[in-house]
Amino acid sequence: MHITKEMLTEVVSALVFAAITLLLVNPLDFWMPNMMHMTLLALGVAVFGVFVLLVLRESVADERDDIHRMRAGRIAFLTGGSILLLAVVVQSLAHAVDPWVAGALLSMVLAKVGTRIWSAIYG
């Protein structure tokens, strides 16, 4: 297997997005950003997130590539949904459910169900 330009672009984009997000979240309080840094990081996450999620598209060469793409999407959905579900459970035990976390989980589930219904009717 050889690494293509598209694979390299995806890996680099994911790593840059992860680094910017990690700096924004600052999970271990390893730095003390001021308001300007936080604003720039939030804008960076937003802009780069739009690029990674919406603009960066891989091209499908054959059926096998299409299967790999669908499998990656399924694993991403299951991973994101599992993490959000765990967050909702942990936050509910602390009596402090973040509406954004619950809303993100709900939107994922509704999008999945809606897409399946749409595909069954029009697909």
URJO-V988499 format. One record per residue. PHI is phi in degrees with one decimal (NA if undefined). PSI is psi in whole degrees, -180 to 180 (none if undefined). BURIAL is I if it has 9 or more other ideal C-beta (glycine too) atoms within 8 Angstrom, else O. Layout:
BEGIN
PHI/PSI/BURIAL  PHI/PSI/BURIAL
END
This chain:
BEGIN
NA/136/O  -115.4/151/O  -86.1/124/O  -90.0/169/O  -62.2/-39/O  -64.7/-41/O  -62.4/-45/O  -63.3/-41/I  -62.4/-43/I  -64.9/-44/I  -64.8/-47/O  -63.5/-42/O  -62.3/-43/I  -64.3/-41/I  -67.3/-42/O  -64.8/-44/I  -62.3/-42/I  -63.7/-41/O  -65.6/-45/O  -63.3/-44/I  -64.4/-41/I  -62.7/-42/I  -64.1/-37/I  -69.0/-46/I  -72.1/-37/O  51.4/62/I  -65.8/-30/O  -106.6/13/O  50.3/47/O  -82.9/-4/O  -152.2/162/O  -115.3/88/O  -75.8/148/I  -90.7/-180/O  -61.5/-37/O  -65.1/-43/O  -61.7/-44/O  -63.9/-40/I  -65.1/-45/O  -64.2/-40/O  -66.5/-41/I  -62.3/-42/I  -65.0/-40/O  -61.8/-44/I  -63.2/-43/I  -63.7/-49/O  -66.9/-48/O  -68.7/-34/I  -63.1/-42/I  -61.8/-42/I  -62.4/-50/I  -66.4/-42/I  -80.7/-38/O  -112.1/-34/O  -91.6/-46/O  -70.3/110/I  -125.5/135/O  -91.0/146/O  -91.1/147/O  -100.7/122/O  -89.7/-39/O  -151.1/-174/O  -63.3/-37/O  -62.9/-43/O  -61.9/-39/I  -64.2/-40/I  -64.7/-43/O  -60.8/-41/O  -65.8/-43/I  -66.2/-40/O  -64.4/-41/O  -64.0/-40/O  -64.5/-40/O  -66.0/-45/O  -64.5/-39/O  -63.8/-43/O  -62.9/-48/I  -63.7/-39/O  -66.4/-50/O  -61.2/-44/I  -64.0/-41/I  -65.1/-43/O  -65.9/-43/O  -65.6/-39/I  -63.4/-44/I  -61.6/-41/O  -63.0/-42/I  -63.5/-43/I  -64.6/-48/O  -63.5/-43/O  -67.9/-34/I  -69.4/-33/O  -66.5/-28/O  -92.1/3/O  58.7/40/O  -149.5/67/O  -78.0/124/I  -75.1/123/O  -62.4/-27/O  -68.1/-38/O  -67.4/-48/I  -63.3/-40/I  -65.6/-39/O  -64.8/-44/I  -63.2/-45/I  -62.2/-42/O  -66.1/-35/O  -64.0/-46/I  -66.1/-45/I  -64.5/-39/O  -65.0/-39/O  -65.2/-49/I  -63.9/-44/O  -62.1/-40/O  -67.6/-40/O  -63.8/-42/O  -65.1/-46/O  -60.1/-43/I  -65.0/-37/O  -67.8/-34/O  -81.3/-47/O  -107.1/-9/O  -87.0/none/O
END
